[in-house]
Amino acid sequence: MIRTDFRPETAQRIVVKVGTRLLTHETGQLNLAFIERLVRELADLKNQGRQVILVSSGAVGAGMGRLGLKRRPDTIPELQAAAAVGQGVLIQLYEKFFLEYGQVVAQLLLTRADFAARSRYLNASNTILTLLRWGVVPVINENDTVSVHEIKFGDNDRLSALVAGLCDADLLVILTTVEGLYEEDPRISNRARLIREVKAITPKVKKCAAGTGDKLATGGMVTKLQAAEIAVNSGTGMFIACGREPGVLNRILSGENPGTYFYPRKSYLNRRKRWIAYGRNIQGSVTVDDGARDALCGAGKSLLPVGVLSVEGSFDRGALVSVLDRSGHEIGRGLCNFSSEELSLIKNHPSSHIARLIGRESGDEVIHRDNLVISDDN
């Protein structure tokens, strides 16, 4: 069910994500006019008494412009080096423009590891919340100088949704070069119809997404839908809108719908469950029988070894694993109390056999229900 008690115009804490394609010209040089307009709109939201967090791509693109590169580098070291140059360029510009409107900014460079480790996750949250309390605008980017996976797959859309969940934001706005999510690719079909509202991210909705071949940007509509899944399951509403339209942020926060709005879920994940579901990388999987599936999905029970049919991957105790049914469909994910080696020994056995089979005392559950997140479509 969707949250009917929330309207985007009432949002007080807002995360805005802007992509490389908006921040740079075709030449790779930064689009100073756009950046100045973006900052002015964000500063105006602050003047309305709202809290604003900016998740900004563009470090590689800015580095390309400063270095005079004509095309996006191909190798990871070159991408990281371009990002190292570009990060300084970007934050310098943001600081300059925000200062003209009397606003202070702070730079945070995050990696996937900052979300995977519980202590670092909480520290990042505390830092952002403190900055907001002080009236500072956090400017967040992936630390592309050391991140390999993020550069390769373009994860700033997902990062913005993770940040929204990290700080309990009311609204996430992803600004892009198109108006929103279309039923088909508008670059190919002139009959493509814009989807104004999404109440549930169904397989049909996912089929509407398409990747991008842009030489500067690394994300696409697929990653924006992935971000939407994270956001709505964290209780955050989300817009995809065209950043090239002047005043688009103010239109959204005045009650208009200039793009595609994703409704937040009424029963959303608490902070710990968000961290389990989205903060960590999956390191393996377990397949369960029908009885275990029904107990997990229908009755909210813990996963016991007797219901485990097979184990895939190599992982240690405490790893995040995907829980699959017999057909291979993911029904959830959770923190496993056993290593893959131990789990292979105790699968299909009652809990009373655990100590004898692995040579140590332990709890009864493979995954405790408090450390398990069940997928929405089950």
N, C-alpha and C positions, 0 to 999 in steps of 0.2 A: 504494500500500500504506500501511496505517496503522502508527503507532508502537505496538508491543506492549510496549516496554520502559518505558513511562511510565504511571504511575498518578496521578490527580489528587491523591490524599492525600499524595503525596511532594513536591508542588510547594513550592519554596522562594521563588520570586519570583512574586508574584501581582498582577495588575492587576484592580481591581474597578471596574466602571462602574455608576453609579446615575443614573436618569433623573429628569426634572422631575416626572413624575406621582407618584413616590414621595416626593420632597422637599417637595412642597407639598400643601396641602388644596385642595378644590374652590374655595375662596374666593380662591386665589392666594397666601395667606399660607403661610409656611414651616411644615412639620410638624416642630416641634422635638423631639417624642418620637421620631420616626423617626430624625432626624439623630443624636440622642444614642445611640440603640440601635446604629445603624450604626457610629458611632465606637467604641463599646465593643467591638463584635465585631471591628473592624479592629485595635484596640489589643491584643485578646487574641491575634490571629494574630501580631502583633509579639512578644508575650510568649512565643510558642512558638518564636521564633527565625526566623520567616519575614520576608521583605521584602515590603512592601505599597505599592502605588501606587494612588491613588484618582483616577479620572476622573469628574468630577462635572458633570452638567448643572445647570440650575436658576437660572442667572444672570438670565434674563429673568423667570422666575416669581418669584424673590426680589425683583427690582426692581418688579414689578407689585404685590406685597404691600406693599413699603415706600412706594410711591407711591399706594396705594389704588386702583389700576386694577381694574375689574371684569371686563374681558375682555382677551385678548391683543391687543396693538397690531397694526395691519395694515400699516403702512409700515415700510420699512427704517430710516429715521432714528429712528422711535419705538422699534423693537426694539433698536437699538443703544444708545439712551439708557436704556432700561429695563435692559439688560445692564450698562451702566456703573454704575448704581446698585446692581444686584444682586450684581455680582462682589465688591464690598467687603463687603456683608452676609454673603455665603456664607463667604468666607475668615475673617471675624471669628468666625463661629460655629464653623467647623472648628477654628480655633486655640484657642478657648475650651474646647471639649469635649475635644480631644486633650490639651491641657495638663493637664486633670484626671486623665488616666491617664499623665502623665509623658512624653508624646510631643511631639516638635517637628514642625511642618509647614512646607512651603514651597509657594508658589503659582507655577505655570507656566501662562501663557496662550499658546496656540499657534494658528497659522493654517495653512492649507494651504501657504502659501509657505514655512513653516519646514520642511516636508517636501520641497518641490520643489527647493530649493537644496541641493546636496550639502553645502556647508560648514555651513549652518544645521542641517541634518539631523544631522550629526556633532556639532555643538556642543550640540544639544538632548540627544542621547544621552549625551554626556560629563557634562552637568549632572545628568541624572537618575541616572546610575550613581554619581556623586560623592555626591549626596544620600543614596542608599541605603547607600553605604559609611559615611557619617556617622550612619546610623541615623535619618534624617529621613524622614517620610512625604510624598512629593510629591503635591500636590493639583492636578490638571490639568484645564483647561477650554479650549474654543475661545475665542479672543479675539473674542467676539461684538460688541464695540464697533466693530470695524473689518472684520469678516468678513461679506460679503454672502451668498455661496453657502452657507456653513455654516448661517446662520440660516434661510435659505429652505428648505433641504432636510433639516436636522436630521442633522448628521454626527457626533455624539458617539459613536455606536456604532462607526462606522468609525475615528474618532479613537482609541478605546480599543484597537482591534486594531492600529493603526499604532504606538501607544505600546508595546504588548506586543512587537511586532517590533523596535522601536527599542532596547529594553533587554533583549532575549532572555528575556522572561518565560516561565515554565513553564506558567502557567495564566491565562486570562482568564475572569472571571465577570461576565456582564452581568445585573444585577438589574433586573427589570421588574415589572409589575403582574399578569402571568400566570405560570403555572407553567412554561411552556416553549413549544416549537414543537408545534402540533397539526396533525393531518391536514387539518382544516378549522377555520374560525373558531369558537371556542367561544362567542363572543357571539351567534352566529346559530344554531348547531346544538348541541343538548344531547347529541348522539351523538359529538361531536368527541373523538378519541382522542389522548392525549399521546404524542409520539414521544420515547422515552427516550434512544436512541442514534442518532447519525448517523455512519456510517463514510465516506460520500462524499456531497458536495453535488451531487446529480443534478438534472436538470430537474424530475423528479417531486417532489423535496424543495422546490425553489424554488416550485413551484405551491402548496405548503401555506402560504406566507407571505401575509400581507395587510397593507395599510396601516392607518393609524389616523386617526380624525377627532377626536382629542382636542384640546381647545382650549388646553391647556397644553403637552403634549408635541409634539415635531415629528418624532420617529422612528417606527418601526413594525417589524414582523417582517421586512420586506424589508431594511431597513438592518442588522438583526441577522444575517441570513444573509450579507450582504455582508461584515460584520465577521468572521463565521465563516470565510469563504473566505480572507480575509487572514490570520487567526490560524493556521488549520491548515496553510496553505502556508508559514508562518513557523516551523513546528515547535511551535506553542503549542496546547495543548488549550483548549477553551472550553465553558463552561456558560451556558445561559440558565435563570434560576431566578427564583422569585417573591420579591422583596425584602420583602414584607409578612409572610413567615413568620419569626418570631424564631429566631435561631440557624442560619439557612440556610447561612451561610458556614462555620460550624464543622461542619455536617453534611457539606458537600461535602468538606472537608479531613479528615474522619474516615472517608471512603470511601463515603459514601452518594451516591445519585443522586436529588436532589429535583426535577430538572427535565429538561432536554435536554442531553446531552453530545455534543460534536463531537470526534471523534478527530483528533489531529494526524497529518500525513502523515510517513511515514518518510523520504522523499526531499524535504526541504523546501529552500526558497530560502535562499541565504546573504544576508548583510546588503546587499550591493550589489545583488543581484537583487531583493530586497524593495523597495529604494528605486526601482529601475527600474519594477517591476511596479505598485507601489501609491503611491509617494510623489509622483509627478508627474501632471499632467493631460495627457491625450492631445490633441495639437494637429493631427493629421491621420491619414491612412491610406494604405497602399499595398496594391494587389491583386496577387497573385503567381500564376504559372501552376502547373500540377500538378507539374511537375518541381521547381520551387523549394519548393513545399509539402512534398514528400517529402524533399527534402534538409534542410529546416529541422526537420521533425518526426521524421523517421526516423533521420537520420544526424548531427544536431547541427551542421550546417554554417552558415556565414555566408550572409547574403542578398546576392547579386550583382545588378547592374543588368539583366543579361540575363533574369532571371526575373521582373522587374517588369512588369506589364501596364498599370497605371494608377496615378495619384496623385490623392488628394483632399485639399483643404484648403490653407492657406497657412502655411508654417512655415520656420524658419531651421535652419541646421546645428545638430545637437545636440538637436533636439526629440524628444520621445517620440511615436512613431507606432504606430498599430495595424496589424498585418499580417493581411490578409484573404485567404481563398482565393477561387476563382471564384464560389462561391455566396454570398459576403459574410460567411461565418463567420470570426470572429476566431481565428486560430491562434496568435497571440502578439503581443508588443509590444516595442519596443526603441528605442534611441537612434540616430537617423539621421545619417549622416555628410555628408549633402547637404541643401541647402534644397529646398523643393518645386519651385522654378523649375529648379534644376540637375537634380533627379531626373526632371523631365518631359522634359528633353533627352536624358538618358542611358538611360532605360528601354528595355528590349528590345535593348540594345547590349552587346557584350562589354566587359569591363573595359579592354581595350587602347584603346578609343575615348574613354575618359573625358576625358583631358587635352585632346584636340582639340575635344571637344564643349562643354566648359565653360570652356576657356581657362586652366586651372591644373592643377598636379600634385596628385594625391590618392591615397588608398589604393584598393584594388580593391573593398572591400565597401560596400554600402549600409548594412547593419547588421552589425557584427561579432558573432560568436556569443557573445562575452563580454558584450555589451551587449544581448542578446536573451533574453527570457523566453517560453518556449513554454507555451501553455495546457495544463491538465491533461487535457482531454478530447480530445487529439489523439494 
